[in-house]
Amino acid sequence: MRPETEADLAALIRDAGAPLSVIGGGTRLWPGEGQGARVDMTAMTGVTLYEPEALTLVVRAGTPLQTVRDTLAAEGQMLGFEPDDLPGSTIGGVAATNAAGARRVLAGAARDALIGVRFVDGQGQVIRNGGRVMKNVTGYDLVKLMAGSRGQLGVLTELSFRTTPLPQVTNTLQLRDLDAADAIHAFTVALGGPYDVSAARWTPDHGALIRLEGLRASVASRSAELARRLSDFGSLSQIEDHPWHRPAPAAADPAQDVWRIICRPSQAPTLLERLPQPMLLDWGGALIHVAMPRGQTPDLPHFAGHARRIAGQGAAILPPPDPVTDRIQRDLRDRFDPRGIFRGAR
Amino acid sequence: MMQMPVPDAAVMAQRQAIIARLQTALPGAVIDDPAETRAYECDALSAYRCAPLAVVLPETTAQVAQLLAICHEMRVPVVPRGAGTSLAGGSMPTADAVVIGLSRMTQVLEVSAQDRLIRVQAGRTNLSVSAAVEGIGFFYAPDPSSQLACAIGGNIAMNSGGAHCLKYGVTTNNLLGVTMVLMDGSIVELGGPMGESGGLDLLGVICGSEGQMGIVTEATLRILPRPAGARPVLIGFDSSETAGACVAAIIRAGIIPVAIEFMDSPCIRATEAHAHAGYPDAEALLIVEVEGTAPEIDEQLSLIRDIAMRFDPVEFRESRSEDESRRIWLGRKSAFGAMGQMGDYICLDGTIPVTALPMVLAGIGDLSRQYGLAVANVFHAGDGNMHPLIIYDANAPGDLDRAEALGADILRLCVQVGGCLTGEHGVGIEKRDLMSAQFDPHDLEAQMRVKDAFDPHWLLNAAKVFPLEVSAPRRDRRLNSMASDAA
């Protein structure tokens, strides 16, 4: 099924007798998602409004992320939350999964740039929320609820985003010799000072990477200042064109799963002691990607945050939601989708 | 005039029993003397007043849970209150409601420089959150102009903004987690590191829900390193259109200042007469502030100067010292006080696409003449969040009604050009009945579903946000639910 208009999609949902999964590019699915008949959103494309001077983009959900990036880049702008550039990814999928790249430490995630949605609920009803202005507290913020709801409450059809100017220059400070735990200490120094750090990531290949962006003289002065502050952390080099693109998380060994852990940076070193060497640390240490033997659950102490299997076999999240949260989530799903049409996404 | 529902007779009849239950649960925290409950009869929308049935001032999350469980069991409406600074009537009580106030919940529970967060009780004031982290070089970004008085719990309920949201976002972008008590007394933690819980973004939907989903008792807030410095420029123009075009050009050039404030000529003249800030006699005035180290500030201001010069400003005044910065901000910060000298006023906060600014300002001028009431504009231009101030005389019969009607027309204009009714103050009772101008019935129905999930009996702050006739079937269900419990 590949609806071409919102009205077609609404009719399709009204007529559906069995669970559906709504798929954009299918690039951000987690284990267990995408069950049942698939609704392919890639025919619903196009930019409906773009006002660079108002930092506003309105776009249909099936539009490829690449098209959005190109459209914005032509006017010197971008999506500030830097969604991972996965081939085939759609803007609807970016919103439905609340995607965020390295710039989350500065600019937040998709939810923070998303200012309006249109969606079709489980009854086939079209619903609007938010709008096209960045300050809006008129009624409840269903925009946030829909961002990251992964197709469980409705099908996003059109999205409004706040855009961000492309930085004039980018500079990356690299501390190649740091291990993951030490990198977190360096990130804390960088993110705790007035440097406007726009990314703080560690990988086994690169060590610690800290990015500064903005106007030329400003980046130069902040880089010099921050390099001085980090002089205790070993040899530091500066790279003008580090590729910050992040590939889809996949374990090098196909017999392994990938887990995504969200934690407080201060607790990350304790978690890292219990884990194999991570594939990636991002957001200053608040995000850990780690490969685990297939089917094995990481053995973690109690911590503020959660861990989820994002590649491999079977859905898994630790800890499971508390009973009150669980009840509210089930209740919301039932109210937006009383017939269980989006059950395939759960 | 706004209407409120008729108080629930069954609740009023039980008044003594309700107060007795509350007093047994929390001796010393209950206020029921009418002379004292009157202090809670309104918030900053002071044209509307109604003393509540009782007021309770708990000190802990567990106490809030205890109180809500009692009110839930007895089906008593509850109105949560932070500091009572809502401009929209968000904490205005009804006669059959128990007000649960957060004024005794002001503790700092945790500060972590490493995790860049602070955890506080929700009655703590906005400014004192920043004050608590100033010593370690941080600040809390959302800065509503009531920040000296307003409580974080109220900020979360209204998703408050401030002058610096163009760069730092509003409350929802700086909120990592909450402890919230639901109407049935259950306690839930929402959010988590990076604001993520691993499930649906319940934190995102309770922020801005105007106290209708639960009472937030504790909040974890993102704190940011204090910038090395900040400096404003003041730019005067001979027309509002030109000022609006200059704002668009600055943003178009890829510069995101921390603040771009706009004042029109009625506002400039009033503040000049009141505060003597030394503003030029211009038709429109921008205050643009940038942050960073001295070289960063110089670089940004030089770009802004180049852009502004293309628009032939009547004045371009760059601050060279702390004192000059203070003088540039002085008029803006005393604008509301200055308006107060001119008469009573209603402060609107509709948001518009910044590209519609000249058209909307002209439209407001037309409406102002049509109604015969002065309107002054002072607002956050970078994000399109307007603040038209309608000046009226509260003692002149019919003047408030006329001012409200003018306000409604201005907000309808904001919606027509693609904007919204409220950018940061909230709907409350003030804009409740205009919601149908912005939303279709299905859009409102979808929002009310969310309240159904959190507060199925519609006991929390229920006569707000949605037009009364739209929420009536759900609010009336409460009475039926009580009847069925009794049966």
Boltz contact constraints between the chains, C-beta under 6 A:
constraints:
  - contact:
      token1: [A, 51]
      token2: [B, 355]
      max_distance: 6.0
  - contact:
      token1: [A, 52]
      token2: [B, 252]
      max_distance: 6.0
  - contact:
      token1: [A, 53]
      token2: [B, 248]
      max_distance: 6.0
  - contact:
      token1: [A, 53]
      token2: [B, 251]
      max_distance: 6.0
  - contact:
      token1: [A, 53]
      token2: [B, 252]
      max_distance: 6.0
  - contact:
      token1: [A, 54]
      token2: [B, 353]
      max_distance: 6.0
  - contact:
      token1: [A, 54]
      token2: [B, 354]
      max_distance: 6.0
  - contact:
      token1: [A, 54]
      token2: [B, 355]
      max_distance: 6.0
  - contact:
      token1: [A, 76]
      token2: [B, 254]
      max_distance: 6.0
  - contact:
      token1: [A, 108]
      token2: [B, 173]
      max_distance: 6.0
  - contact:
      token1: [A, 112]
      token2: [B, 173]
      max_distance: 6.0
  - contact:
      token1: [A, 125]
      token2: [B, 442]
      max_distance: 6.0
  - contact:
      token1: [A, 127]
      token2: [B, 442]
      max_distance: 6.0
  - contact:
      token1: [A, 127]
      token2: [B, 443]
      max_distance: 6.0
  - contact:
      token1: [A, 127]
      token2: [B, 446]
      max_distance: 6.0
  - contact:
      token1: [A, 128]
      token2: [B, 443]
      max_distance: 6.0
  - contact:
      token1: [A, 131]
      token2: [B, 420]
      max_distance: 6.0
  - contact:
      token1: [A, 132]
      token2: [B, 418]
      max_distance: 6.0
  - contact:
      token1: [A, 133]
      token2: [B, 351]
      max_distance: 6.0
  - contact:
      token1: [A, 133]
      token2: [B, 384]
      max_distance: 6.0
  - contact:
      token1: [A, 133]
      token2: [B, 419]
      max_distance: 6.0
  - contact:
      token1: [A, 133]
      token2: [B, 420]
      max_distance: 6.0
  - contact:
      token1: [A, 134]
      token2: [B, 383]
      max_distance: 6.0
  - contact:
      token1: [A, 135]
      token2: [B, 161]
      max_distance: 6.0
  - contact:
      token1: [A, 135]
      token2: [B, 351]
      max_distance: 6.0
  - contact:
      token1: [A, 135]
      token2: [B, 383]
      max_distance: 6.0
  - contact:
      token1: [A, 135]
      token2: [B, 385]
      max_distance: 6.0
  - contact:
      token1: [A, 135]
      token2: [B, 423]
      max_distance: 6.0
  - contact:
      token1: [A, 135]
      token2: [B, 424]
      max_distance: 6.0
  - contact:
      token1: [A, 136]
      token2: [B, 351]
      max_distance: 6.0
  - contact:
      token1: [A, 136]
      token2: [B, 420]
      max_distance: 6.0
  - contact:
      token1: [A, 137]
      token2: [B, 159]
      max_distance: 6.0
  - contact:
      token1: [A, 137]
      token2: [B, 208]
      max_distance: 6.0
  - contact:
      token1: [A, 137]
      token2: [B, 422]
      max_distance: 6.0
  - contact:
      token1: [A, 137]
      token2: [B, 424]
      max_distance: 6.0
  - contact:
      token1: [A, 137]
      token2: [B, 426]
      max_distance: 6.0
  - contact:
      token1: [A, 138]
      token2: [B, 420]
      max_distance: 6.0
  - contact:
      token1: [A, 138]
      token2: [B, 421]
      max_distance: 6.0
  - contact:
      token1: [A, 138]
      token2: [B, 422]
      max_distance: 6.0
  - contact:
      token1: [A, 138]
      token2: [B, 438]
      max_distance: 6.0
  - contact:
      token1: [A, 139]
      token2: [B, 447]
      max_distance: 6.0
  - contact:
      token1: [A, 140]
      token2: [B, 209]
      max_distance: 6.0
  - contact:
      token1: [A, 140]
      token2: [B, 447]
      max_distance: 6.0
  - contact:
      token1: [A, 140]
      token2: [B, 450]
      max_distance: 6.0
  - contact:
      token1: [A, 141]
      token2: [B, 204]
      max_distance: 6.0
  - contact:
      token1: [A, 141]
      token2: [B, 205]
      max_distance: 6.0
  - contact:
      token1: [A, 141]
      token2: [B, 208]
      max_distance: 6.0
  - contact:
      token1: [A, 144]
      token2: [B, 201]
      max_distance: 6.0
  - contact:
      token1: [A, 144]
      token2: [B, 204]
      max_distance: 6.0
  - contact:
      token1: [A, 144]
      token2: [B, 205]
      max_distance: 6.0
  - contact:
      token1: [A, 145]
      token2: [B, 201]
      max_distance: 6.0
  - contact:
      token1: [A, 145]
      token2: [B, 205]
      max_distance: 6.0
  - contact:
      token1: [A, 148]
      token2: [B, 201]
      max_distance: 6.0
  - contact:
      token1: [A, 149]
      token2: [B, 200]
      max_distance: 6.0
  - contact:
      token1: [A, 165]
      token2: [B, 254]
      max_distance: 6.0
  - contact:
      token1: [A, 188]
      token2: [B, 114]
      max_distance: 6.0
  - contact:
      token1: [A, 192]
      token2: [B, 113]
      max_distance: 6.0
  - contact:
      token1: [A, 192]
      token2: [B, 225]
      max_distance: 6.0
  - contact:
      token1: [A, 193]
      token2: [B, 225]
      max_distance: 6.0
  - contact:
      token1: [A, 194]
      token2: [B, 225]
      max_distance: 6.0
  - contact:
      token1: [A, 194]
      token2: [B, 227]
      max_distance: 6.0
  - contact:
      token1: [A, 194]
      token2: [B, 228]
      max_distance: 6.0
  - contact:
      token1: [A, 215]
      token2: [B, 299]
      max_distance: 6.0
  - contact:
      token1: [A, 217]
      token2: [B, 295]
      max_distance: 6.0
  - contact:
      token1: [A, 217]
      token2: [B, 299]
      max_distance: 6.0
  - contact:
      token1: [A, 218]
      token2: [B, 296]
      max_distance: 6.0
  - contact:
      token1: [A, 218]
      token2: [B, 299]
      max_distance: 6.0
  - contact:
      token1: [A, 221]
      token2: [B, 293]
      max_distance: 6.0
  - contact:
      token1: [A, 221]
      token2: [B, 295]
      max_distance: 6.0
  - contact:
      token1: [A, 262]
      token2: [B, 193]
      max_distance: 6.0
  - contact:
      token1: [A, 262]
      token2: [B, 194]
      max_distance: 6.0
  - contact:
      token1: [A, 262]
      token2: [B, 196]
      max_distance: 6.0
  - contact:
      token1: [A, 263]
      token2: [B, 193]
      max_distance: 6.0
  - contact:
      token1: [A, 264]
      token2: [B, 115]
      max_distance: 6.0
  - contact:
      token1: [A, 264]
      token2: [B, 193]
      max_distance: 6.0
  - contact:
      token1: [A, 265]
      token2: [B, 115]
      max_distance: 6.0
  - contact:
      token1: [A, 266]
      token2: [B, 114]
      max_distance: 6.0
  - contact:
      token1: [A, 266]
      token2: [B, 115]
      max_distance: 6.0
  - contact:
      token1: [A, 286]
      token2: [B, 193]
      max_distance: 6.0
  - contact:
      token1: [A, 286]
      token2: [B, 194]
      max_distance: 6.0
  - contact:
      token1: [A, 305]
      token2: [B, 192]
      max_distance: 6.0
  - contact:
      token1: [A, 305]
      token2: [B, 193]
      max_distance: 6.0
  - contact:
      token1: [A, 306]
      token2: [B, 198]
      max_distance: 6.0
  - contact:
      token1: [A, 317]
      token2: [B, 198]
      max_distance: 6.0
  - contact:
      token1: [A, 321]
      token2: [B, 199]
      max_distance: 6.0
  - contact:
      token1: [A, 324]
      token2: [B, 186]
      max_distance: 6.0
  - contact:
      token1: [A, 324]
      token2: [B, 188]
      max_distance: 6.0
  - contact:
      token1: [A, 325]
      token2: [B, 188]
      max_distance: 6.0
  - contact:
      token1: [A, 328]
      token2: [B, 453]
      max_distance: 6.0
  - contact:
      token1: [A, 329]
      token2: [B, 199]
      max_distance: 6.0
  - contact:
      token1: [A, 329]
      token2: [B, 200]
      max_distance: 6.0
  - contact:
      token1: [A, 331]
      token2: [B, 453]
      max_distance: 6.0
  - contact:
      token1: [A, 332]
      token2: [B, 453]
      max_distance: 6.0
  - contact:
      token1: [A, 335]
      token2: [B, 449]
      max_distance: 6.0
